[in-house]
Amino acid sequence: MESSEEDKLIINGEMFFSVRKYIRQKKPSVEIIAKIEEFVKDGADINACDGNDNNNTILHIAVQKEEKDVVLYLLQKYKHLFSVQDKQKALSLALNKDTVVGKEIAEILSTQDNQLKPIVYENYCKQLIPSDESHKKSQDKSIIKDHTYEKRAGTSGVSGQFYETKLLSLVLYRALHDKDIKEFYLAANIKDIGDFDDLCFRFNDVACFMQSKHRENTDKAKLTVASVRSSTGSI
């Protein structure tokens, strides 16, 4: 084996170890994402399979550990690198979790890729159809058709979560590369902070609290300086 191939195996292994360690330590999603990006920058393969864990990729590990924000980030940035089979496996892992977060991740995966949608409905329909095999076969198509629908734009809230994740990642990246910042704290959606909790950033003797706004339809009314300064209404 050439040294370059060995180096690839080593860095991929280190990536799996570090990500699992961060998740076990309950590190924030932004730190897990930053660690993944650090390894990818150094040459790790985002699609590498862990032979010691059923050939799971980083995406599969994030799904198994119910790291929803990490799953969202990976699907956004590396969607073109994941095969249909990889995403199908991730969807199956999410459906098998049988938890609220697992269902949310399954919805994200199915929404991100139209090719996966029938599988979601198929699993849903299995719960509605009696166990009798002959009856199930005759009813499968009609049940799937009856429970297939199109979502209204803007109701899933996925784009807003992507925006918030990107904003946190941007602040984290800049803070890590700013020589004047020796130590900082970064968080989001802290309890009891109020409306300005989308991004909470503290460094040196400065504390910043931000309310971020995301809009898919830019034709609607835009935020203005006047609306932000207004003492009434909601910004």
DRENDO-1510 file (C-alpha; in Angstrom, 1 decimal, always signed):
<recs>
REC; n; res; u; v; w
REC; 1; MET; +0.0; +0.0; +0.0 .
REC; 2; GLU; +1.3; +3.4; -1.0 .
REC; 3; SER; +2.0; +5.9; +1.8 .
REC; 4; SER; -0.7; +8.3; +0.4 .
REC; 5; GLU; -3.3; +5.6; +0.7 .
REC; 6; GLU; -2.1; +4.9; +4.3 .
REC; 7; ASP; -2.3; +8.6; +5.1 .
REC; 8; LYS; -5.9; +8.6; +3.8 .
REC; 9; LEU; -6.8; +5.6; +6.0 .
REC; 10; ILE; -5.2; +7.2; +9.1 .
REC; 11; ILE; -6.9; +10.6; +8.7 .
REC; 12; ASN; -10.3; +9.0; +7.9 .
REC; 13; GLY; -9.9; +6.9; +11.1 .
REC; 14; GLU; -9.0; +10.0; +13.1 .
REC; 15; MET; -12.1; +11.8; +11.7 .
REC; 16; PHE; -14.4; +8.9; +12.9 .
REC; 17; PHE; -12.7; +8.8; +16.3 .
REC; 18; SER; -12.9; +12.6; +16.8 .
REC; 19; VAL; -16.5; +13.0; +15.7 .
REC; 20; ARG; -17.6; +10.2; +17.9 .
REC; 21; LYS; -15.7; +11.6; +20.8 .
REC; 22; TYR; -17.2; +15.1; +20.3 .
REC; 23; ILE; -20.7; +13.6; +20.2 .
REC; 24; ARG; -20.1; +11.5; +23.3 .
REC; 25; GLN; -18.9; +14.7; +25.1 .
REC; 26; LYS; -22.1; +16.4; +23.9 .
REC; 27; LYS; -20.2; +19.1; +22.1 .
REC; 28; PRO; -22.3; +21.7; +20.3 .
REC; 29; SER; -23.2; +21.0; +16.7 .
REC; 30; VAL; -21.1; +23.9; +15.4 .
REC; 31; GLU; -18.0; +22.4; +17.0 .
REC; 32; ILE; -18.7; +18.9; +15.5 .
REC; 33; ILE; -19.1; +20.6; +12.1 .
REC; 34; ALA; -15.9; +22.6; +12.5 .
REC; 35; LYS; -14.1; +19.4; +13.4 .
REC; 36; ILE; -15.4; +17.6; +10.3 .
REC; 37; GLU; -14.4; +20.5; +8.1 .
REC; 38; GLU; -10.9; +20.5; +9.7 .
REC; 39; PHE; -10.4; +16.9; +8.7 .
REC; 40; VAL; -11.9; +17.3; +5.2 .
REC; 41; LYS; -9.5; +20.3; +4.7 .
REC; 42; ASP; -6.6; +18.0; +5.7 .
REC; 43; GLY; -7.6; +15.4; +3.1 .
REC; 44; ALA; -10.3; +13.2; +4.9 .
REC; 45; ASP; -12.9; +11.6; +2.7 .
REC; 46; ILE; -16.5; +12.7; +3.7 .
REC; 47; ASN; -17.7; +9.5; +2.1 .
REC; 48; ALA; -15.3; +7.2; +3.9 .
REC; 49; CYS; -16.8; +4.1; +5.4 .
REC; 50; ASP; -15.9; +2.9; +8.9 .
REC; 51; GLY; -15.2; -0.9; +8.6 .
REC; 52; ASN; -15.5; -1.2; +12.3 .
REC; 53; ASP; -19.0; +0.2; +12.3 .
REC; 54; ASN; -21.1; -1.5; +9.6 .
REC; 55; ASN; -19.3; +0.7; +6.9 .
REC; 56; ASN; -21.1; +3.8; +8.2 .
REC; 57; THR; -20.1; +7.2; +6.9 .
REC; 58; ILE; -20.0; +10.4; +8.9 .
REC; 59; LEU; -23.6; +11.1; +7.6 .
REC; 60; HIS; -24.8; +7.7; +9.0 .
REC; 61; ILE; -23.1; +8.4; +12.4 .
REC; 62; ALA; -24.7; +11.8; +12.6 .
REC; 63; VAL; -28.1; +10.2; +11.9 .
REC; 64; GLN; -27.6; +7.4; +14.4 .
REC; 65; LYS; -26.6; +9.9; +17.1 .
REC; 66; GLU; -29.5; +12.1; +16.2 .
REC; 67; GLU; -27.3; +15.1; +15.5 .
REC; 68; LYS; -29.9; +16.9; +13.3 .
REC; 69; ASP; -27.9; +20.1; +12.7 .
REC; 70; VAL; -24.9; +18.1; +11.6 .
REC; 71; VAL; -27.1; +16.1; +9.2 .
REC; 72; LEU; -28.6; +19.3; +7.8 .
REC; 73; TYR; -25.1; +20.7; +7.3 .
REC; 74; LEU; -23.7; +17.6; +5.6 .
REC; 75; LEU; -26.8; +17.4; +3.2 .
REC; 76; GLN; -26.4; +21.0; +2.3 .
REC; 77; LYS; -22.7; +21.1; +1.6 .
REC; 78; TYR; -22.0; +17.5; +0.4 .
REC; 79; LYS; -25.3; +16.4; -1.0 .
REC; 80; HIS; -23.8; +15.9; -4.5 .
REC; 81; LEU; -21.2; +13.5; -3.0 .
REC; 82; PHE; -23.7; +11.2; -1.3 .
REC; 83; SER; -25.0; +8.4; -3.4 .
REC; 84; VAL; -28.7; +7.4; -3.4 .
REC; 85; GLN; -27.7; +4.3; -1.5 .
REC; 86; ASP; -26.0; +6.3; +1.2 .
REC; 87; LYS; -28.9; +8.6; +1.7 .
REC; 88; GLN; -31.3; +5.6; +1.6 .
REC; 89; LYS; -29.3; +3.9; +4.4 .
REC; 90; ALA; -29.3; +7.2; +6.4 .
REC; 91; LEU; -33.1; +7.4; +6.0 .
REC; 92; SER; -33.5; +3.8; +7.1 .
REC; 93; LEU; -31.4; +4.5; +10.2 .
REC; 94; ALA; -33.5; +7.5; +11.0 .
REC; 95; LEU; -36.8; +5.6; +10.6 .
REC; 96; ASN; -35.5; +2.9; +12.9 .
REC; 97; LYS; -34.8; +5.4; +15.7 .
REC; 98; ASP; -38.6; +5.8; +16.5 .
REC; 99; THR; -38.0; +9.1; +18.3 .
REC; 100; VAL; -39.1; +12.6; +17.6 .
REC; 101; VAL; -35.6; +13.7; +16.4 .
REC; 102; GLY; -35.4; +10.5; +14.3 .
REC; 103; LYS; -38.6; +11.4; +12.6 .
REC; 104; GLU; -37.5; +15.0; +12.0 .
REC; 105; ILE; -34.2; +13.7; +10.4 .
REC; 106; ALA; -36.2; +11.3; +8.3 .
REC; 107; GLU; -38.4; +14.1; +7.1 .
REC; 108; ILE; -35.3; +16.2; +6.3 .
REC; 109; LEU; -33.7; +13.4; +4.3 .
REC; 110; SER; -36.9; +12.7; +2.3 .
REC; 111; THR; -37.5; +16.4; +1.7 .
REC; 112; GLN; -33.9; +16.9; +0.5 .
REC; 113; ASP; -34.1; +14.1; -2.1 .
REC; 114; ASN; -37.3; +13.3; -4.0 .
REC; 115; GLN; -36.0; +9.8; -4.8 .
REC; 116; LEU; -36.3; +8.9; -1.1 .
REC; 117; LYS; -39.9; +10.1; -0.6 .
REC; 118; PRO; -41.7; +6.9; -1.6 .
REC; 119; ILE; -39.8; +5.0; +1.0 .
REC; 120; VAL; -41.0; +7.3; +3.7 .
REC; 121; TYR; -44.6; +6.8; +2.6 .
REC; 122; GLU; -44.1; +3.0; +2.2 .
REC; 123; ASN; -43.0; +2.7; +5.8 .
REC; 124; TYR; -45.8; +4.9; +6.9 .
REC; 125; CYS; -48.3; +2.8; +5.0 .
REC; 126; LYS; -47.1; -0.5; +6.6 .
REC; 127; GLN; -48.5; +0.8; +9.9 .
REC; 128; LEU; -51.9; +1.3; +8.3 .
REC; 129; ILE; -52.3; -1.9; +6.3 .
REC; 130; PRO; -53.4; -5.1; +8.1 .
REC; 131; SER; -50.8; -7.9; +8.4 .
REC; 132; ASP; -52.6; -10.1; +5.9 .
REC; 133; GLU; -50.2; -10.3; +3.0 .
REC; 134; SER; -52.7; -10.7; +0.2 .
REC; 135; HIS; -54.7; -7.7; +1.4 .
REC; 136; LYS; -51.5; -5.6; +1.8 .
REC; 137; LYS; -50.4; -6.3; -1.7 .
REC; 138; SER; -53.8; -5.2; -3.1 .
REC; 139; GLN; -53.9; -2.0; -1.1 .
REC; 140; ASP; -50.3; -0.8; -1.2 .
REC; 141; LYS; -50.6; +1.4; -4.2 .
REC; 142; SER; -53.9; +3.0; -3.2 .
REC; 143; ILE; -52.7; +3.7; +0.4 .
REC; 144; ILE; -49.5; +5.3; -0.8 .
REC; 145; LYS; -51.4; +7.4; -3.3 .
REC; 146; ASP; -53.9; +8.5; -0.6 .
REC; 147; HIS; -51.2; +9.7; +1.7 .
REC; 148; THR; -48.9; +11.4; -0.8 .
REC; 149; TYR; -49.0; +15.2; -0.8 .
REC; 150; GLU; -46.9; +18.2; -1.7 .
REC; 151; LYS; -45.7; +20.5; +1.0 .
REC; 152; ARG; -46.5; +24.2; +0.8 .
REC; 153; ALA; -43.3; +26.2; +0.3 .
REC; 154; GLY; -41.8; +27.6; +3.5 .
REC; 155; THR; -43.6; +25.1; +5.9 .
REC; 156; SER; -40.7; +22.8; +6.6 .
REC; 157; GLY; -38.4; +25.4; +8.1 .
REC; 158; VAL; -35.3; +23.6; +6.8 .
REC; 159; SER; -33.9; +26.6; +4.9 .
REC; 160; GLY; -34.1; +28.7; +8.1 .
REC; 161; GLN; -32.1; +26.1; +10.0 .
REC; 162; PHE; -29.6; +26.0; +7.2 .
REC; 163; TYR; -29.2; +29.8; +7.4 .
REC; 164; GLU; -28.8; +29.7; +11.2 .
REC; 165; THR; -26.2; +26.9; +10.9 .
REC; 166; LYS; -24.2; +28.8; +8.2 .
REC; 167; LEU; -24.3; +31.9; +10.3 .
REC; 168; LEU; -23.0; +30.1; +13.4 .
REC; 169; SER; -20.3; +28.4; +11.2 .
REC; 170; LEU; -19.2; +31.7; +9.8 .
REC; 171; VAL; -18.8; +33.3; +13.3 .
REC; 172; LEU; -17.0; +30.2; +14.6 .
REC; 173; TYR; -14.6; +30.3; +11.6 .
REC; 174; ARG; -13.8; +34.0; +12.0 .
REC; 175; ALA; -13.4; +33.7; +15.8 .
REC; 176; LEU; -11.0; +30.8; +15.4 .
REC; 177; HIS; -8.9; +32.7; +12.9 .
REC; 178; ASP; -8.9; +36.1; +14.7 .
REC; 179; LYS; -5.6; +36.7; +16.5 .
REC; 180; ASP; -7.2; +39.3; +18.8 .
REC; 181; ILE; -9.7; +36.7; +20.2 .
REC; 182; LYS; -8.0; +34.5; +22.7 .
REC; 183; GLU; -11.1; +32.9; +24.2 .
REC; 184; PHE; -14.8; +33.0; +23.2 .
REC; 185; TYR; -18.2; +31.4; +23.8 .
REC; 186; LEU; -20.7; +30.7; +21.0 .
REC; 187; ALA; -24.2; +29.4; +21.4 .
REC; 188; ALA; -27.7; +29.6; +19.9 .
REC; 189; ASN; -31.3; +29.5; +21.2 .
REC; 190; ILE; -30.3; +29.8; +24.9 .
REC; 191; LYS; -33.2; +29.5; +27.3 .
REC; 192; ASP; -34.5; +32.7; +28.8 .
REC; 193; ILE; -32.5; +35.0; +26.5 .
REC; 194; GLY; -35.5; +36.2; +24.6 .
REC; 195; ASP; -35.9; +37.1; +20.9 .
REC; 196; PHE; -32.2; +37.9; +20.4 .
REC; 197; ASP; -31.0; +34.3; +20.9 .
REC; 198; ASP; -30.4; +33.1; +17.4 .
REC; 199; LEU; -26.7; +33.8; +17.9 .
REC; 200; CYS; -25.0; +34.5; +21.2 .
REC; 201; PHE; -21.3; +35.4; +21.0 .
REC; 202; ARG; -19.1; +36.4; +23.9 .
REC; 203; PHE; -15.4; +37.3; +23.5 .
REC; 204; ASN; -13.0; +39.3; +25.7 .
REC; 205; ASP; -15.3; +41.8; +27.5 .
REC; 206; VAL; -17.9; +41.9; +24.7 .
REC; 207; ALA; -21.2; +40.0; +24.5 .
REC; 208; CYS; -23.3; +40.0; +21.3 .
REC; 209; PHE; -26.9; +38.8; +21.0 .
REC; 210; MET; -28.4; +38.6; +17.5 .
REC; 211; GLN; -31.8; +37.8; +16.1 .
REC; 212; SER; -31.4; +36.5; +12.5 .
REC; 213; LYS; -34.0; +36.7; +9.8 .
REC; 214; HIS; -34.3; +34.4; +6.8 .
REC; 215; ARG; -36.8; +34.8; +3.9 .
REC; 216; GLU; -37.1; +32.5; +0.9 .
REC; 217; ASN; -39.4; +34.8; -1.0 .
REC; 218; THR; -37.3; +38.0; -1.4 .
REC; 219; ASP; -40.2; +39.7; -3.2 .
REC; 220; LYS; -42.0; +40.2; +0.1 .
REC; 221; ALA; -41.4; +43.3; +2.3 .
REC; 222; LYS; -37.8; +43.5; +3.3 .
REC; 223; LEU; -36.4; +44.5; +6.7 .
REC; 224; THR; -35.6; +48.2; +6.9 .
REC; 225; VAL; -33.7; +50.4; +9.4 .
REC; 226; ALA; -37.0; +52.0; +10.4 .
REC; 227; SER; -38.6; +48.6; +11.1 .
REC; 228; VAL; -35.7; +47.5; +13.2 .
REC; 229; ARG; -35.7; +50.8; +15.3 .
REC; 230; SER; -39.4; +50.7; +15.7 .
REC; 231; SER; -40.6; +50.3; +19.3 .
REC; 232; THR; -43.8; +48.4; +18.3 .
REC; 233; GLY; -44.4; +45.3; +16.3 .
REC; 234; SER; -42.1; +42.4; +15.8 .
REC; 235; ILE; -38.9; +42.4; +13.8 .
</recs>
